[in-house]
């Protein structure tokens, strides 16, 4: 799905960007045997990642959804506006 948009970011790349440049608060922990990551956006939106591997690629539509939900505009490729 990279062409023509570019490579998909890995989960850890997105989380690191959200924490350092996106103004998001990131909390990580474990519940049972699953890792849990909560990302709180600067405008109050939030998202949970449960049991996902750090190297998991995020599809362009997922990046668009995360950006919209968290209220940020990441530099990663995302689906074009009419298809969000």
N, C-alpha and C positions, 0 to 999 in steps of 0.2 A: 504494500500500500504506500510505499515511500514516494514513488513517482506520482505526480509531479511536485509533491509538497515537501519532501525531505524526510530524513530518518525520524522515526518515533523516539521520544525520550524514554529512558528507563525510569521506573518508579522512584528510585533514589535520586536521580538527577532532578526530577520535578520537585521532590520534597526539599532537597537542598536549596534549589532556587527559591521556592516559596518561603523558606526560613530566612535566607540571607538577603534576597532582593525583593521579594514580593510582600514583605511586611506581615507575614503570617506567623502565628504561634504554632509550633509543632510539638505534640506530646507523644511519646512512644512507650509502649508497655507490652505486657503479655497477659493473656487471659486463658487459663488452661494451657493448651499446647499451641495456641495461635498468637502470632504477633498482632498488635493493634496499634495503629498510628492514627491520631486525630490531628487534622490540620484546621486551624481556625483562621479565617480570612480577616483582613483589617476592617471589613464592614459588618462582621458578625456572622457571615456564612461559615459553614463547616462541612467537613467530609471525613468519613472513616475509611481506612484501608484495613481490612481484616484478613490475616493469613496470606498476604501477598509477599512474594519474593522481591528483594531490592532490585534484581536484574530483570523483572517483568517489564516488557515494553508496553507503553500506554498508547493506544490507538489515537489517531488524530481527533476522532469524535469524543473520546474520553477527555483529552486535553481541553477541548472546547467546553465541555461540560464542567470540568473542574474550574477553569478560568471564570466561567459565568457564575458558578455557585459560590466561589470564594471571593469574587469581586476583584480579580487581578487580570493582568494581561501578560501572560508569559511569552517568552521569545520562541517557544517551541511550535512546530507546525501543528495546525489544527484545521478542521474542516471549514470550508468557506462559509460565509455568513448565511446564504439562503438555505443551507443544508443543516444548520444546527438545530 
